[in-house]
Amino acid sequence: MDNIAGSKSGLSWAVQISTLLIVLLWLFPTVGLLVSSFRTADQISASGWWAALFPQEQNEVIRLADPDEARVPDGAMFVVSGNLFDGAERQITAWGTSSRRIAEFAPGETAELGEGETLTIEASGDYVWRGTDDQLSGRAQRSFVTVVSQPEFTLANYDNMLFDPGNSEGMARAFFNTLTVTIPATVIPIVIAAFAAYALAWMQFPGRALLIACVVGLLVVPLQLALIPLLRLHLGIGIGKGYLGVWLAHTGFGLPLAIYLLRNYMASLPRDIIENAKVDGATDFQIFTRIILPLSFPALASFAIFQFLWTWNDLLVAKVFLIDATGDTTVMTNQIVELLGTRGGNWEILATAAFVSIAVPLAVFFAMQRYLVRGLLAGSVK
Amino acid sequence: MNPALQGLLTIVIGVGGCIGYFWLSNQVLDKVIFPPKGANPGRNITRANMVRPWLFLFPAIVALGLYLAYPVIETLRLSLTDRDQGGAFVGLANYRQMLSEEKFWEAMRNNMLWLIVVPAASTALGLLVAQLTDRIRWGSLAKSLIFMPMAISFVGASVIFKLIYDVRPVDQSQIGVMNAIWLQFEGGIGSVLFLKLLPAVILAGFAAAVAYVGWLLARPVFGSHPPGFRALRLLAGAGAAWLVILSLRSILALVSVELAYGEPQAWLAIPFWNNFLLMVVLIWIQTGFAMVILSAALRGIPEETVEAAIVDGANPFQVFFQIKVPQIMGTIVVVWTTITLVVLKVFDIVFAMTNGQWETQVLANYMFDKLFRANDWGVGSAAAIVIMILVTPILAWNVWNARKEMR
């Protein structure tokens, strides 16, 4: 565990390897979703995503071209020829003409179908079907092929979910709705909390300690308690279900953490700065806007990230305060839950939808991780 | 109006309004009501400074009061009324009805299981990773990757894990990892080794560990301690005993069960065990949180204590368990309680993955069900109050700690 005096190199290797294993285990689920979102529906159902990089074998049943239309005379016989895959790049490893022996022939071999009727299928899918007038009519011959399809990745899922205006299940509208919810719900609590935090950190007044205790208490009040009373309140005063309601709700729910984080940070700023400014005749308002706010940037950033992640990822508050019966104001989380219900097996849709909603928080996370960690530490380690 | 435009307008009005309010109210206070001139400039300044904190606090207090404090009282009141009777006072009828419902007890049972397993597993794993990555060169990269699920929504994580638990009919290829691995087992010696012996050994180890911790916790009851602690210790001991019995019973069930080799399983529809599959999602998310905080705590341990232990001949495991862990116990408790709070409110995961079917109900989802499907505000409020009651000890403890620190 500790490579002290260079004595434990074996243990050090064990540590490295087990860390690597844990990291891979932790990444595995997300990578699965990411890979799936770039595969076609056929590929997803043909094999697990972990096999996405390798060629896959699939058994397919393909009917030849309709002989009544496609046949051409060839001496006394007729011939139907064409390509099983309509020219797509695929490789046949074996084929057959009956469902009981689907791998009877190798590519290039010719199958005798009786009474002179023959079928030849090449590895590329080109086939020649030869027979008499009688044999080459009615329903077309079926072929059972074992195909190897090369790995194939596509952006079509994203195109479909994001940029297709005709797709009622698309994520574009939900994406903008989420953005619309998130930004005001992140900015407004910061402003309100910053002033309150300054008062709690640097102003003397009776009841200050009690107020701080209240904020700490409200920090853990479960959201669930607020749902019914506030919904009734919103309906009662005419806000109803809508953006205004969800902004107000997120502001209220985010405030305790905001005040708590910002107060702790502001209280740790050096006293001299503030006292000097006061001696120089600055008012509290000036001290706050000119000195405290710029110095508190790291704490403001940490809270902003928290609140952004929380509002972006929220489902419950949006369901209760925002989304009405028309569903026009649906957010991404809600859209995904609905897709889970209606498109449970269509992973190309689900994976893409989920990744669209995950991408933005992940980008924010990796860009601002420093502030997030700092905020977490300020919030819980004392 | 376009919602994006409306959002922009709200930011401008909201932020501008807030700043305008703060600025204007301060101006009015300083220039109009208590100007620092005239008859008593000194008294006026003092008075202005007495009022000013409340100007700064006013919006926050209103928002906190309206959006958090008032709902607690109102929910309590609603839980004692019946909506169908026009909000008439019905006493404890809602609670009685809730207590008589099988689904409620299922939710309680599951929530207790969540409360034990998720914080314990997340904290333990977080501690493990924090210790492992402490001295590795690429440790910060590893930490960053394990921390990443924190940014993923519960709904997104549910989709991710639904893909893992996915099941396809027997004649199609399985695209869920769980089933793909499961179908590798055919009932031979390897299957017995991995699916019966190994889990049984792990469960037995878990039971032994829990029994040991439970004994450590419960033993001082026989000594002289304040009665409050004694009750808590007894409670912890009882919980540990329950867990031990649960794991022993699971071992028995595991050994005697006929596993259906070769058949793809609908994992989320297997009662009792599916709870754990849902918990995995939250553990996956919360481990990063635990790791970040515990890793900072580990860094804060004075180097001398560790060196002294090594000089005295302690092996790495002894250093970890007997020197490091006791020194960060306070942080471990904070992490544990924070995750406990998350668990108590867990809703999205259950809602998105099973919606409480197949005996996976939890309190928060039960409450949502009552509120918005059954439209029963009384019982829904009662369920919310139950969640509040479960949170209260942590709330009291937090407030007590915060006050202690202020002095």
Interface residues (C-beta under 8 A of the other chain):
Chain A: M1 D2 N3 I4 K8 L11 V15 Q16 S18 T19 L20 I22 V23 W26 L27 F28 P29 T30 G32 L33 S36 I44 S45 A46 S47 G48 W49 W50 F176 N177 L179 T180 V181 I183 P184 V187 I188 V191 I192 A193 F195 A196 Y198 A199 L200 M203 Q204 F205 R208 A209 L211 I212 A213 C214 V215 V216 G217 L218 L219 V220 V221 P222 L223 Q224 L225 A226 L227 I228 P229 L230 R232 L233 Y243 L244 W247 L248 A249 T251 G252 F253 L255 P256 I259 T283 D284 F285 F288 L309 W312 N313 D314 L315 L316 K319 V320 T329 T333 I336 V337 L340 W347 L350 A351 A353 A354 S357 I358 P361 L362 V364 F365 F366 Q369 L372 V373 L376 L377 S380 V381 K382
Chain B: P3 A4 Q6 G7 T10 I11 G14 V15 C18 I19 F22 W23 N26 D30 N49 M50 R52 P53 W54 F56 L57 P59 A60 I61 A63 L64 L66 Y67 L68 A69 Y70 P71 V72 E74 T75 L78 L128 V129 Q131 L132 T133 R135 I136 G139 A142 S144 L145 I146 F147 M148 P149 M150 A151 I152 S153 F154 V155 G156 A157 S158 V159 I160 F161 K162 L163 I164 D166 R168 Q172 S173 Q174 I175 G176 V177 A180 W284 T287 F289 V292 I293 A296 A297 V306 I310 P316 F317 V319 F320 T331 V334 V335 T338 L341 L344 K345 F347 D348 F351 A352 A364 M367 F368 L371 F372 W377 G380 S381 A383 A384 I385 I387 M388 V391 I394 L395 N398 V399 N401 A402 R403 E405 M406
